[in-house]
Amino acid sequence: MKTLGVLGGMGPAATFDFCARLTAAMPATRDQDHPRILVDCDPRVPDRNAAQRGEGPSPGAYLAAMARGLRAAGAEVLAMPCNTAHTYRAEIEAAAPGPFVDIIAATTQAALRGGATRVGVLAVDGCLGAGLYQDALVARGARPILLDAPAQAAFMQTVYRIKAGHRGAGERAAMTGFVAALLDAGAAALVAGCTEVGLVLTQADVEAPLVDSLDALVAATIPRLQA
Amino acid sequence: MKTLGVLGGMGPAATFDFCARLTAAMPATRDQDHPRILVDCDPRVPDRNAAQRGEGPSPGAYLAAMARGLRAAGAEVLAMPCNTAHTYRAEIEAAAPGPFVDIIAATTQAALRGGATRVGVLAVDGCLGAGLYQDALVARGARPILLDAPAQAAFMQTVYRIKAGHRGAGERAAMTGFVAALLDAGAAALVAGCTEVGLVLTQADVEAPLVDSLDALVAATIPRLQA
């Protein structure tokens, strides 16, 4: 099995949630059936949303150096459990060429698998500002449905509360409200395109198909390690 | 804050459970308040219990190389979320000198904090065979209480089921039974001295104070990163 390198820290909870889900999803009956996983969980990666707003340095060079370090340590396949950071995928791949599992592609493909053509997207400002999900959906003939500006602002506040460790009924209720707004606007499937969303919201909370980007990344990563 | 290096893969689920608990326990309100964590989750570490039985190679050299790699990558403090592997702590520290948070010392100190002098120990054969908890408890004036041989054999089977991903009511009931046996034998406090135990058993399941070794390692690690 190939060694996985995880570009992490964006945020730390999502990083280890991804690793735990991957471990749980592996068809393994003993420790030795699991892949080697190298994780660099570095929360000093410059803020992705601030960079998108032009208010902070680009995380690109930092992520490129992280990827080079992981490859040097033996990582054969890279994955990055942060949607927004995929803005810098080209810079990362140029610095550290080799297999890279793209969370945007994995999540978009999973969301369209059931035949939906209008897909609601829960993602942070930096991710939406870079057009990652909009471009991926349009390229596959689907239409992205986004929150309106006031709801998007409230969504951002909820994400920062989750990053600060608040994962209770209040955050879950807020997320359920954002989902309802996207369904009202015509979405037939939903993308949880921010790794913090899945920490409080699951399919059981939502009536339409909900694709958690962390789960989609797990599902896309496992066959790349076995290949 | 200092960078943590995690010697992992023993098993993989416990490794990421430790990282997730550490992240949740950090006094952090945003990503940037967290420490950098480097994880080498390598399930190819030779089997600790087989080595203890004289039926396989020693994991010592493998773990020493892992520790050197983590230090070279920038880890300033090392932690290893596997009790049994602490048999090889001296070999690891000789190869990669520097701060190392000992799970046996952290767990033993936490178990004795409430004044208990008879401490029940749930640990795998390799850990018991190396005398890690027995020596640590006796050195602090306490008496270790162990399962009898048939119960210990059943405990090992339960641990391997948990490693294989079975974490349901059956495994929880089995663990509760082992705890009852230790309490019957006079234990006033309990050590979950195997990282798989905490995946199915929590304090809520046990009437006496239960110290989960992963939680004890988390609590002992955080101040070492802040120092």
Contacts between the chains, C-beta under 8 A, distances in Angstrom:
chain1	res1	chain2	res2	distance
A	8	B	37	7.9
A	9	B	31	6.6
A	9	B	34	7.2
A	9	B	36	7.2
A	10	B	31	6.6
A	11	B	31	4.3
A	11	B	34	7.5
A	12	B	23	4.5
A	12	B	31	6.6
A	12	B	34	4.6
A	12	B	37	7.2
A	13	B	20	7.0
A	13	B	23	5.3
A	13	B	24	7.0
A	15	B	19	7.9
A	16	B	16	5.1
A	16	B	19	4.3
A	16	B	20	4.3
A	16	B	23	6.0
A	17	B	20	6.8
A	19	B	15	7.9
A	19	B	16	4.3
A	19	B	19	7.2
A	19	B	39	7.7
A	19	B	41	7.4
A	20	B	13	7.0
A	20	B	16	4.3
A	20	B	17	6.8
A	20	B	20	6.3
A	23	B	12	4.5
A	23	B	13	5.3
A	23	B	16	6.0
A	24	B	13	7.0
A	24	B	165	6.8
A	28	B	164	7.5
A	28	B	165	7.1
A	29	B	164	4.5
A	29	B	165	7.6
A	30	B	160	7.4
A	30	B	163	6.1
A	30	B	164	6.5
A	31	B	9	6.6
A	31	B	10	6.6
A	31	B	11	4.3
A	31	B	12	6.6
A	31	B	43	4.4
A	31	B	45	7.9
A	31	B	47	7.8
A	31	B	163	6.1
A	32	B	43	5.3
A	32	B	44	6.7
A	32	B	47	7.7
A	33	B	43	7.4
A	34	B	9	7.2
A	34	B	11	7.6
A	34	B	12	4.6
A	34	B	41	7.7
A	34	B	43	4.3
A	35	B	43	7.6
A	36	B	9	7.2
A	36	B	40	7.6
A	36	B	41	6.6
A	36	B	42	4.7
A	36	B	43	6.9
A	36	B	44	6.7
A	37	B	8	8.0
A	37	B	12	7.2
A	37	B	39	7.1
A	37	B	41	4.3
A	38	B	38	8.0
A	38	B	39	6.9
A	38	B	40	5.9
A	38	B	41	7.5
A	39	B	19	7.7
A	39	B	37	7.1
A	39	B	38	6.9
A	39	B	39	3.9
A	39	B	41	7.1
A	40	B	36	7.6
A	40	B	38	5.9
A	40	B	73	7.9
A	41	B	19	7.4
A	41	B	34	7.7
A	41	B	36	6.6
A	41	B	37	4.3
A	41	B	38	7.4
A	41	B	39	7.1
A	42	B	36	4.7
A	43	B	31	4.4
A	43	B	32	5.4
A	43	B	33	7.4
A	43	B	34	4.3
A	43	B	35	7.6
A	43	B	36	6.8
A	44	B	32	6.7
A	44	B	36	6.7
A	45	B	31	7.9
A	47	B	31	7.9
A	47	B	32	7.7
A	69	B	73	6.7
A	73	B	40	7.9
A	73	B	69	6.7
A	73	B	73	6.3
A	160	B	30	7.4
A	163	B	30	6.0
A	163	B	31	6.1
A	164	B	28	7.5
A	164	B	29	4.5
A	164	B	30	6.5
A	165	B	24	6.8
A	165	B	28	7.1
A	165	B	29	7.6
